[in-house]
Amino acid sequence: MADIDWDHPDPFIHETVVAPQHIDEFQHTNNVVYLTWMAKTAWEHSKHLGLDFAVYRELNRGMVVRHHEMDYLAPSHEGTTILIGTWIVGNDGRLRLRRRFQMVNAQTGKTLLRGLSEFICINIETGKPTRMPERFVKAYALTAPPDDGA
């Protein structure tokens, strides 16, 4: 594995490998696959922080995506190991949460994608935005310097 130049220290890292079903007609990873990997990494990080769906149900609260941004910097191909780092860079303690993502080719160290996801807290029963419970505020503490969103 190559040395990785992460955008921020100590990312939560989820690892995946580009599989044949991820490849499009251009013979590289399809764009929507990266979005799926961002969502999976965010969810794995939430579980790591002690917030799985059982806790969401218990609290009748959940974090759902409001907005995504992705900057594709280089392609990936079948068999490539991808390291997906994420950091929480915004939490207003009320409604909004922001995460940054960086996807890196594990073999070369080259950054393939930088992304951002914004989440809002909802009442699971009604689907309406609602204030974060204190457990979310604490668990989703910033893991990198705040950026200009939440």
Buried (B, 14 or more C-beta within 10 A) or exposed (E): EEEBEBBBEEBBBBEBEBEEEBBEEEEBBBEEBBBEBBEEBBBBBBEEBEBEEEBBEEBEBBBEBBEBEBEBEEBBEBEBBBBBBBBBBBBBBEBBBBBBBBBBBBEEEBBBBBBBBBBBBBBBEEEEBBEBBEBBBEBBEBBBEEEEBB
